[in-house]
């Protein structure tokens, strides 16, 4: 497991590279599997990805053969937040629209009548953590890392994390994460109630699929 600092430097080094995140859709029987993929291994929540997520959540609602969905990422990261290179180009007005767009899409995931489960491996930070918080439940491997590091950049999450995080884990732990930008690992996340289960690496998707089916009953 590479350190948080090294991963952050890698992200900064790669952010100007012409590479984008893809949402790969694989229905698995009655569960819709949504996988965030990027060539550098660090999926980012670009506007196109938000649009794709919204389409698939709408599809989930309308498909009688589907009872739930699982969202996952790569071996290195569930999602490493918004695409910083994209965000830094936004004017104030467009930035507000971007924030509201993220709130809208994550709100639709949170209000989905059919359960959506986050299967988390590696880094789950910033907007990626907001995405996980919008899901009905979260399962993670032991190497998962959770953080809201925006404070180091002088920003704070705008996609509902400031509301969902304290509701889930309590005001004190949530303030610690949001104000300090500190990171926590799966064991602490489980103790705080941020994740419902710490899964063996090879069993993550199977456990998440099983949980989605159980929540749909």
PyMOL commands that set and color helices and strands:
alter all, ss='L'
color gray80, all
select helices_A, chain A and resi 4-14+47-62+84-87+92-110+127-134+149-153+161-169+171-180+186-192+201-216
alter helices_A, ss='H'
color red, helices_A
select strands_A, chain A and resi 22-28+31-37+68-72+77-79+115-120+123-125+137-141+145-147+184-185+197-199
alter strands_A, ss='S'
color yellow, strands_A
deselect
rebuild
show_as cartoon
